[in-house]
Amino acid sequence: DRLLHLEVLRCTISLVRELSFSKENAKTLVKEGVPLICVSTLAAGSDYKEPIVANCIDIIWNLLETSSNALASEANVSRSRSKLVEKHRSTNCMRVLGIKKTFDVLRSVFEQTLVGGFRAKDKELRNNVLVVASMLARHRQNHQFFISSGFLDSLLLYSTAPEIGLPTPAEEHNYG
């Protein structure tokens, strides 16, 4: 029964990934809570080698990118208060993901890929997590979560360890 539930979740996440490429779908997916569903799926302790992890990161990336483009677009100027609230809050993936749990999960996936990720797919996932993190870093309110989750510490450790000889749980060729 558990295996069936896991397979349904895998298929659903895979379908949502495909839907997340569309600008129109992305707005609805954010409004319906998909970014936090992806974060919760990642937090459930999925093995980073499972395709569901890469699919969740892809979904988050697509939704962040669409939200960012919509906010930057001048052609999308909204006049009514309800449209402005929707544009800047309920369909703004950056704001929806602006919680500590998001950064805890991203740090965990990032560290797992560094410690055990030797395959090209693992390195691709690590790089995708870093792209998502850099997108989230554009929102000033998220900076506190980089610090409180330990994500910033991890980034600094792995970016400076080879130069100053700090020990890390990962092999240097995974991050150096």
N, CA, C and O of each residue as an XYZ file, in Angstrom:
704
protein
N       0.830     -1.192      0.000
C       0.000      0.000      0.000
C       0.875      1.257      0.000
O       0.592      2.216     -0.718
N       1.939      1.244      0.811
C       2.857      2.391      0.857
C       3.565      2.572     -0.481
O       3.753      3.698     -0.941
N       3.955      1.467     -1.100
C       4.622      1.536     -2.400
C       3.705      2.125     -3.467
O       4.152      2.869     -4.340
N       2.434      1.789     -3.390
C       1.467      2.335     -4.340
C       1.341      3.844     -4.148
O       1.308      4.595     -5.122
N       1.271      4.290     -2.886
C       1.182      5.726     -2.600
C       2.424      6.462     -3.116
O       2.323      7.551     -3.681
N       3.585      5.852     -2.912
C       4.832      6.460     -3.365
C       4.857      6.560     -4.898
O       5.302      7.567     -5.449
N       4.385      5.529     -5.572
C       4.355      5.556     -7.040
C       3.370      6.602     -7.557
O       3.645      7.273     -8.551
N       2.231      6.743     -6.894
C       1.260      7.785     -7.275
C       1.886      9.170     -7.079
O       1.722     10.050     -7.924
N       2.599      9.361     -5.973
C       3.269     10.634     -5.717
C       4.318     10.908     -6.793
O       4.396     12.022     -7.312
N       5.125      9.899     -7.132
C       6.138     10.060     -8.188
C       5.506     10.493     -9.501
O       5.980     11.426    -10.150
N       4.440      9.814     -9.887
C       3.765     10.136    -11.153
C       3.146     11.529    -11.109
O       3.207     12.272    -12.089
N       2.557     11.876     -9.987
C       1.936     13.198     -9.844
C       2.982     14.294     -9.926
O       2.785     15.287    -10.626
N       4.083     14.127     -9.225
C       5.165     15.122     -9.253
C       5.718     15.237    -10.667
O       6.017     16.338    -11.128
N       5.855     14.132    -11.344
C       6.343     14.148    -12.723
C       5.388     14.920    -13.640
O       5.827     15.692    -14.492
N       4.100     14.709    -13.463
C       3.092     15.434    -14.243
C       3.128     16.928    -13.922
O       3.089     17.760    -14.828
N       3.202     17.262    -12.650
C       3.241     18.671    -12.238
C       4.494     19.344    -12.796
O       4.458     20.517    -13.167
N       5.590     18.609    -12.853
C       6.812     19.170    -13.447
C       6.551     19.605    -14.884
O       6.939     20.704    -15.282
N       5.906     18.762    -15.649
C       5.604     19.107    -17.045
C       4.658     20.309    -17.118
O       4.818     21.177    -17.976
N       3.685     20.356    -16.226
C       2.744     21.474    -16.213
C       3.414     22.784    -15.797
O       2.985     23.862    -16.207
N       4.459     22.686    -14.989
C       5.095     23.888    -14.434
C       5.862     24.700    -15.470
O       6.268     25.826    -15.183
N       6.065     24.165    -16.649
C       6.779     24.911    -17.687
C       5.904     26.001    -18.310
O       6.420     26.958    -18.887
N       4.594     25.858    -18.194
C       3.666     26.829    -18.773
C       3.453     27.995    -17.815
O       3.227     27.800    -16.621
N       3.529     29.207    -18.354
C       3.345     30.414    -17.544
C       1.966     30.446    -16.889
O       1.839     30.792    -15.714
N       0.945     30.088    -17.643
C      -0.424     30.096    -17.109
C      -0.591     29.053    -16.009
O      -1.206     29.321    -14.977
N      -0.039     27.863    -16.238
C      -0.135     26.807    -15.230
C       0.652     27.167    -13.977
O       0.205     26.905    -12.860
N       1.817     27.764    -14.162
C       2.689     28.070    -13.030
C       1.983     28.959    -12.013
O       2.080     28.734    -10.807
N       1.287     29.950    -12.498
C       0.562     30.866    -11.613
C      -0.455     30.098    -10.757
O      -0.562     30.321     -9.551
N      -1.189     29.200    -11.396
C      -2.180     28.395    -10.681
C      -1.506     27.437     -9.711
O      -1.978     27.256     -8.588
N      -0.417     26.827    -10.132
C       0.297     25.883     -9.265
C       0.807     26.562     -8.000
O       0.739     25.987     -6.913
N       1.319     27.785     -8.137
C       1.786     28.518     -6.954
C       0.613     28.829     -6.042
O       0.687     28.640     -4.828
N      -0.474     29.310     -6.640
C      -1.663     29.679     -5.861
C      -2.239     28.485     -5.104
O      -2.780     28.639     -4.009
N      -2.120     27.294     -5.692
C      -2.663     26.079     -5.070
C      -1.695     25.412     -4.089
O      -2.009     24.360     -3.533
N      -0.528     26.009     -3.874
C       0.380     25.507     -2.840
C       1.406     24.483     -3.282
O       2.029     23.837     -2.440
N       1.597     24.321     -4.579
C       2.533     23.322     -5.084
C       3.968     23.534     -4.590
O       4.641     22.554     -4.271
N       4.466     24.788     -4.513
C       5.843     24.935     -4.026
C       6.054     24.331     -2.632
O       7.069     23.683     -2.380
N       5.099     24.545     -1.740
C       5.253     23.994     -0.392
C       5.017     22.488     -0.353
O       5.551     21.798      0.516
N       4.227     21.981     -1.283
C       4.071     20.529     -1.397
C       5.402     19.917     -1.817
O       5.796     18.866     -1.311
N       6.093     20.576     -2.744
C       7.418     20.095     -3.163
C       8.402     20.134     -1.998
O       9.170     19.193     -1.800
N       8.380     21.213     -1.235
C       9.265     21.329     -0.076
C       8.952     20.219      0.929
O       9.869     19.599      1.468
N       7.674     19.966      1.183
C       7.286     18.905      2.120
C       7.689     17.531      1.604
O       8.096     16.668      2.381
N       7.578     17.330      0.301
C       7.990     16.053     -0.293
C       9.490     15.862     -0.098
O       9.937     14.770      0.252
N      10.262     16.912     -0.320
C      11.707     16.834     -0.113
C      12.049     16.640      1.360
O      13.003     15.935      1.690
N      11.282     17.258      2.240
C      11.533     17.160      3.686
C      11.203     15.776      4.235
O      11.674     15.405      5.310
N      10.404     15.021      3.507
C       9.991     13.696      3.970
C      11.144     12.697      3.969
O      10.977     11.538      4.350
N      12.309     13.156      3.539
C      13.483     12.294      3.620
C      13.717     11.452      2.388
O      14.325     10.385      2.467
N      13.242     11.921      1.254
C      13.494     11.201      0.017
C      14.987     11.141     -0.248
O      15.711     12.105      0.000
N      15.441     10.007     -0.753
C      16.825      9.850     -1.149
C      17.086     10.784     -2.327
O      16.334     10.772     -3.302
N      18.128     11.583     -2.249
C      18.389     12.574     -3.295
C      18.600     11.925     -4.665
O      18.517     12.602     -5.689
N      18.871     10.626     -4.689
C      19.066      9.928     -5.962
C      17.741      9.570     -6.638
O      17.719      9.203     -7.813
N      16.646      9.676     -5.897
C      15.326      9.405     -6.462
C      14.939     10.510     -7.437
O      15.157     11.686     -7.143
N      14.376     10.166     -8.581
C      13.960     11.187     -9.558
C      12.970     12.204     -8.994
O      12.901     13.331     -9.483
N      12.206     11.823     -7.978
C      11.222     12.736     -7.400
C      11.907     13.983     -6.821
O      11.330     15.070     -6.841
N      13.123     13.830     -6.310
C      13.853     14.956     -5.729
C      14.219     15.949     -6.831
O      13.961     17.146     -6.700
N      14.811     15.460     -7.904
C      15.177     16.340     -9.025
C      13.936     16.987     -9.627
O      13.976     18.155    -10.013
N      12.830     16.242     -9.714
C      11.592     16.802    -10.265
C      11.042     17.917     -9.380
O      10.567     18.933     -9.887
N      11.103     17.731     -8.063
C      10.632     18.782     -7.147
C      11.491     20.039     -7.273
O      10.965     21.152     -7.268
N      12.794     19.872     -7.385
C      13.685     21.029     -7.554
C      13.384     21.718     -8.883
O      13.367     22.947     -8.948
N      13.149     20.949     -9.935
C      12.795     21.528    -11.239
C      11.495     22.324    -11.162
O      11.391     23.416    -11.721
N      10.515     21.773    -10.471
C       9.224     22.466    -10.316
C       9.436     23.794     -9.603
O       8.942     24.831    -10.045
N      10.169     23.756     -8.504
C      10.423     24.979     -7.736
C      11.145     26.000     -8.618
O      10.795     27.180     -8.608
N      12.133     25.564     -9.366
C      12.876     26.460    -10.260
C      11.935     27.081    -11.286
O      11.950     28.295    -11.491
N      11.114     26.251    -11.931
C      10.179     26.764    -12.941
C       9.212     27.784    -12.347
O       8.959     28.826    -12.950
N       8.677     27.488    -11.176
C       7.708     28.385    -10.555
C       8.359     29.682    -10.087
O       7.764     30.754    -10.203
N       9.576     29.589     -9.561
C      10.305     30.800     -9.165
C      10.599     31.676    -10.382
O      10.432     32.895    -10.341
N      11.028     31.049    -11.436
C      11.362     31.796    -12.652
C      10.135     32.486    -13.238
O      10.208     33.644    -13.649
N       9.013     31.776    -13.279
C       7.778     32.352    -13.808
C       7.304     33.510    -12.938
O       6.907     34.554    -13.457
N       7.341     33.334    -11.618
C       6.938     34.409    -10.702
C       7.834     35.618    -10.864
O       7.359     36.753    -10.906
N       9.120     35.376    -10.954
C      10.078     36.458    -11.101
C       9.841     37.227    -12.391
O       9.870     38.458    -12.400
N       9.609     36.507    -13.477
C       9.336     37.153    -14.766
C       8.032     37.941    -14.727
O       7.954     39.029    -15.297
N       7.014     37.411    -14.067
C       5.718     38.096    -13.982
C       5.834     39.387    -13.187
O       5.224     40.397    -13.538
N       6.615     39.351    -12.120
C       6.787     40.551    -11.301
C       7.588     41.620    -12.038
O       7.353     42.815    -11.859
N       8.524     41.187    -12.855
C       9.375     42.133    -13.577
C       8.701     42.686    -14.834
O       9.112     43.718    -15.364
N       7.681     42.002    -15.295
C       7.034     42.381    -16.553
C       6.198     43.649    -16.392
O       5.325     43.729    -15.528
N       6.479     44.625    -17.228
C       5.696     45.872    -17.209
C       4.360     45.697    -17.919
O       3.411     46.432    -17.647
N       4.284     44.736    -18.817
C       3.034     44.510    -19.541
C       1.966     43.917    -18.629
O       0.782     43.901    -18.966
N       2.396     43.436    -17.489
C       1.489     42.771    -16.556
C       1.034     43.703    -15.433
O       0.684     43.225    -14.355
N       1.030     44.992    -15.650
C       0.662     45.953    -14.607
C      -0.792     45.736    -14.205
O      -1.687     45.707    -15.049
N      -1.009     45.587    -12.913
C      -2.355     45.362    -12.394
C      -2.878     46.639    -11.770
O      -2.133     47.385    -11.136
N      -4.142     46.880    -11.951
C      -4.740     48.106    -11.408
C      -5.506     47.861    -10.109
O      -5.424     48.677     -9.190
N      -6.239     46.771    -10.014
C      -7.070     46.555     -8.829
C      -6.230     46.021     -7.669
O      -5.203     45.371     -7.867
N      -6.692     46.310     -6.471
C      -6.004     45.853     -5.263
C      -5.930     44.334     -5.219
O      -4.886     43.779     -4.877
N      -7.023     43.651     -5.559
C      -7.038     42.190     -5.506
C      -6.034     41.588     -6.494
O      -5.404     40.574     -6.194
N      -5.884     42.206     -7.669
C      -4.911     41.717     -8.649
C      -3.483     41.953     -8.164
O      -2.605     41.120     -8.391
N      -3.249     43.076     -7.503
C      -1.924     43.352     -6.952
C      -1.576     42.373     -5.834
O      -0.449     41.883     -5.766
N      -2.542     42.086     -4.954
C      -2.326     41.127     -3.871
C      -2.022     39.755     -4.460
O      -1.107     39.069     -4.005
N      -2.783     39.357     -5.467
C      -2.551     38.057     -6.104
C      -1.159     38.005     -6.720
O      -0.431     37.029     -6.539
N      -0.793     39.052     -7.444
C       0.486     39.084     -8.151
C       1.675     39.069     -7.192
O       2.679     38.410     -7.462
N       1.568     39.788     -6.078
C       2.698     39.925     -5.176
C       2.672     38.966     -3.989
O       3.676     38.843     -3.288
N       1.570     38.294     -3.750
C       1.501     37.387     -2.604
C       1.122     35.969     -2.994
O       1.966     35.073     -2.950
N      -0.120     35.749     -3.372
C      -0.602     34.378     -3.548
C      -0.009     33.659     -4.745
O       0.102     32.433     -4.718
N       0.380     34.379     -5.801
C       0.998     33.717     -6.946
C       2.488     34.052     -7.061
O       3.105     33.783     -8.092
N       3.059     34.632     -6.020
C       4.483     34.960     -6.002
C       5.226     33.823     -5.299
O       5.229     33.734     -4.072
N       5.841     32.974     -6.082
C       6.525     31.800     -5.534
C       7.637     32.192     -4.565
O       7.876     31.499     -3.576
N       8.308     33.289     -4.846
C       9.387     33.765     -3.980
C       8.863     34.012     -2.565
O       9.516     33.661     -1.583
N       7.711     34.603     -2.473
C       7.112     34.898     -1.175
C       6.590     33.618     -0.500
O       6.749     33.433      0.707
N       5.970     32.749     -1.291
C       5.433     31.490     -0.757
C       6.554     30.637     -0.163
O       6.376     30.020      0.888
N       7.707     30.601     -0.833
C       8.822     29.781     -0.365
C       9.662     30.466      0.705
O      10.614     29.867      1.208
N       9.341     31.687      1.062
C      10.105     32.446      2.045
C       9.840     32.013      3.464
O       9.400     32.806      4.296
N      10.112     30.734      3.741
C       9.983     30.184      5.094
C      11.237     29.368      5.401
O      11.901     28.881      4.486
N      11.555     29.219      6.662
C      12.790     28.539      7.063
C      12.841     27.101      6.556
O      13.907     26.622      6.170
N      11.712     26.411      6.553
C      11.684     25.003      6.126
C      12.247     24.845      4.715
O      12.949     23.874      4.434
N      11.948     25.781      3.836
C      12.458     25.724      2.466
C      13.983     25.682      2.466
O      14.582     24.890      1.738
N      14.600     26.513      3.259
C      16.050     26.622      3.287
C      16.696     25.444      4.008
O      17.796     25.020      3.653
N      16.006     24.914      5.028
C      16.475     23.696      5.690
C      16.537     22.545      4.689
O      17.515     21.800      4.641
N      15.486     22.415      3.899
C      15.394     21.332      2.916
C      16.443     21.510      1.819
O      17.130     20.554      1.457
N      16.569     22.716      1.293
C      17.562     22.953      0.240
C      18.983     22.692      0.744
O      19.801     22.116      0.027
N      19.276     23.115      1.977
C      20.598     22.849      2.555
C      20.842     21.351      2.653
O      21.927     20.870      2.327
N      19.839     20.623      3.098
C      19.972     19.179      3.243
C      20.247     18.493      1.908
O      21.151     17.662      1.811
N      19.477     18.834      0.887
C      19.685     18.238     -0.435
C      21.063     18.614     -0.971
O      21.775     17.773     -1.519
N      21.430     19.874     -0.810
C      22.748     20.347     -1.252
C      23.863     19.538     -0.593
O      24.772     19.062     -1.273
N      23.795     19.383      0.719
C      24.837     18.651      1.443
C      24.861     17.176      1.069
O      25.934     16.587      0.943
N      23.678     16.569      0.889
C      23.636     15.167      0.484
C      24.324     14.958     -0.858
O      25.056     13.986     -1.046
N      24.084     15.882     -1.795
C      24.696     15.728     -3.113
C      26.215     15.926     -3.050
O      26.948     15.352     -3.854
N      26.678     16.724     -2.114
C      28.125     16.901     -1.968
C      28.782     15.695     -1.315
O      29.854     15.261     -1.737
N      28.148     15.160     -0.298
C      28.739     14.051      0.452
C      28.687     12.744     -0.335
O      29.669     12.001     -0.361
N      27.560     12.454     -0.973
C      27.429     11.162     -1.643
C      27.221     11.219     -3.135
O      27.076     10.177     -3.773
N      27.202     12.406     -3.709
C      26.867     12.541     -5.120
C      28.059     12.496     -6.044
O      28.773     13.487     -6.204
N      28.274     11.350     -6.650
C      29.413     11.188     -7.542
C      29.007     11.141     -9.008
O      29.842     11.319     -9.895
N      27.723     10.901     -9.262
C      27.239     10.777    -10.644
C      27.014     12.165    -11.249
O      26.878     13.157    -10.534
N      26.977     12.207    -12.571
C      26.691     13.468    -13.274
C      25.315     13.996    -12.870
O      25.135     15.205    -12.727
N      24.338     13.094    -12.684
C      22.991     13.506    -12.261
C      23.020     14.181    -10.895
O      22.286     15.139    -10.653
N      23.872     13.676    -10.003
C      23.986     14.249     -8.660
C      24.559     15.664     -8.727
O      24.108     16.566     -8.021
N      25.550     15.837     -9.579
C      26.158     17.162     -9.737
C      25.184     18.127    -10.396
O      25.164     19.313    -10.069
N      24.378     17.623    -11.321
C      23.350     18.453    -11.952
C      22.315     18.883    -10.917
O      21.899     20.042    -10.897
N      21.898     17.953    -10.055
C      20.952     18.284     -8.990
C      21.546     19.331     -8.057
O      20.875     20.297     -7.694
N      22.804     19.141     -7.668
C      23.479     20.120     -6.801
C      23.467     21.503     -7.444
O      23.170     22.499     -6.783
N      23.790     21.559     -8.728
C      23.798     22.846     -9.424
C      22.396     23.449     -9.501
O      22.244     24.664     -9.375
N      21.377     22.625     -9.706
C      19.995     23.115     -9.746
C      19.563     23.662     -8.393
O      18.853     24.665     -8.320
N      19.994     22.999     -7.322
C      19.697     23.507     -5.977
C      20.357     24.877     -5.791
O      19.763     25.780     -5.201
N      21.564     25.025     -6.288
C      22.253     26.315     -6.176
C      21.565     27.401     -7.004
O      21.536     28.561     -6.595
N      21.014     27.041     -8.155
C      20.268     28.015     -8.948
C      19.023     28.457     -8.195
O      18.725     29.650     -8.131
N      18.294     27.501     -7.623
C      17.102     27.832     -6.839
C      17.483     28.721     -5.659
O      16.802     29.704     -5.368
N      18.572     28.371     -4.984
C      19.027     29.173     -3.840
C      19.385     30.595     -4.277
O      19.072     31.559     -3.578
N      20.034     30.720     -5.421
C      20.399     32.071     -5.873
C      19.164     32.885     -6.245
O      19.139     34.101     -6.061
N      18.152     32.221     -6.764
C      16.896     32.923     -7.061
C      16.237     33.390     -5.767
O      15.752     34.517     -5.677
N      16.225     32.513     -4.769
C      15.629     32.871     -3.479
C      16.426     33.985     -2.791
O      15.860     34.785     -2.046
N      17.724     34.034     -3.037
C      18.572     35.061     -2.414
C      18.268     36.459     -2.945
O      18.643     37.450     -2.318
N      17.602     36.552     -4.075
C      17.239     37.871     -4.622
C      16.220     38.594     -3.751
O      16.106     39.819     -3.806
N      15.489     37.842     -2.955
C      14.451     38.413     -2.089
C      15.079     38.675     -0.722
O      15.404     37.744      0.015
N      15.241     39.926     -0.404
C      15.948     40.340      0.808
C      15.413     39.662      2.076
O      16.188     39.323      2.971
N      14.106     39.466      2.155
C      13.509     38.846      3.343
C      13.984     37.401      3.539
O      13.885     36.870      4.645
N      14.494     36.765      2.491
C      14.960     35.384      2.610
C      16.361     35.273      3.194
O      16.768     34.182      3.592
N      17.099     36.356      3.255
C      18.477     36.303      3.733
C      18.563     35.727      5.148
O      19.491     34.979      5.456
N      17.610     36.068      6.001
C      17.615     35.550      7.370
C      17.524     34.026      7.402
O      18.088     33.388      8.292
N      16.811     33.436      6.427
C      16.643     31.977      6.396
C      17.903     31.271      5.901
O      18.156     30.129      6.283
N      18.685     31.923      5.068
C      19.975     31.361      4.665
C      20.866     31.212      5.890
O      21.606     30.237      6.022
N      20.784     32.190      6.782
C      21.617     32.171      7.987
C      21.073     31.180      9.008
O      21.812     30.321      9.489
N      19.780     31.291      9.345
C      19.216     30.462     10.422
C      19.137     28.979     10.063
O      19.114     28.136     10.959
N      19.094     28.645      8.783
C      19.036     27.239      8.378
C      20.417     26.592      8.311
O      20.532     25.369      8.225
N      21.456     27.410      8.352
C      22.808     26.875      8.218
C      23.244     26.737      6.761
O      24.354     26.284      6.482
N      22.373     27.126      5.838
C      22.701     27.019      4.416
C      23.894     27.911      4.071
O      24.798     27.489      3.350
N      23.899     29.136      4.580
C      25.013     30.041      4.312
C      26.317     29.458      4.852
O      27.351     29.537      4.190
N      26.274     28.870      6.051
C      27.466     28.236      6.622
C      27.990     27.139      5.709
O      29.194     27.037      5.475
N      27.075     26.317      5.192
C      27.474     25.231      4.287
C      28.097     25.768      3.008
O      29.120     25.267      2.540
N      27.468     26.792      2.450
C      28.003     27.395      1.224
C      29.407     27.949      1.451
O      30.303     27.760      0.629
N      29.582     28.635      2.577
C      30.894     29.204      2.882
C      31.930     28.114      3.159
O      33.076     28.223      2.722
N      31.537     27.078      3.875
C      32.458     25.980      4.166
C      32.966     25.349      2.881
O      34.173     25.214      2.676
N      32.036     24.963      2.020
C      32.444     24.249      0.811
C      33.118     25.145     -0.221
O      33.868     24.660     -1.067
N      32.857     26.443     -0.158
C      33.513     27.326     -1.133
C      34.921     27.724     -0.693
O      35.723     28.160     -1.519
N      35.231     27.579      0.592
C      36.550     27.992      1.070
C      37.411     26.834      1.574
O      38.620     27.000      1.737
N      36.825     25.682      1.821
C      37.553     24.555      2.422
C      38.830     24.183      1.676
O      39.860     23.990      2.322
N      38.817     24.073      0.360
C      40.061     23.672     -0.319
C      41.203     24.687     -0.135
O      42.363     24.301      0.011
N      40.867     25.975     -0.143
C      41.898     27.006     -0.048
C      42.516     27.100      1.343
O      43.706     27.381      1.487
N      41.689     26.860      2.371
C      42.228     27.035      3.728
C      42.396     25.712      4.478
O      42.727     25.696      5.663
N      42.161     24.603      3.769
C      42.423     23.290      4.347
C      41.452     22.841      5.421
O      41.834     22.087      6.316
N      40.197     23.289      5.354
C      39.197     22.854      6.333
C      38.705     21.445      5.998
O      38.492     21.117      4.830
N      38.527     20.617      7.024
C      37.963     19.285      6.761
C      36.455     19.381      6.496
O      35.760     20.196      7.103
N      35.968     18.552      5.597
C      34.532     18.489      5.289
C      34.115     17.031      5.210
O      34.957     16.157      5.007
N      32.813     16.754      5.368
C      32.354     15.376      5.237
C      32.329     14.886      3.783
O      32.137     13.695      3.538
N      32.519     15.784      2.827
C      32.476     15.434      1.405
C      33.892     15.329      0.841
O      34.835     15.925      1.361
N      34.011     14.559     -0.229
C      35.289     14.480     -0.924
C      35.489     15.744     -1.737
O      34.542     16.264     -2.328
N      36.708     16.237     -1.768
C      36.976     17.539     -2.390
C      36.593     17.588     -3.866
O      36.165     18.638     -4.344
N      36.731     16.502     -4.592
C      36.391     16.561     -6.029
C      34.896     16.733     -6.270
O      34.486     16.989     -7.402
N      34.075     16.599     -5.237
C      32.636     16.852     -5.361
C      32.297     18.347     -5.267
O      31.216     18.773     -5.674
N      33.217     19.121     -4.735
C      32.916     20.542     -4.566
C      34.083     21.458     -4.922
O      33.869     22.648     -5.151
N      35.307     20.942     -4.976
C      36.487     21.780     -5.170
C      36.633     22.333     -6.567
O      37.590     23.054     -6.849
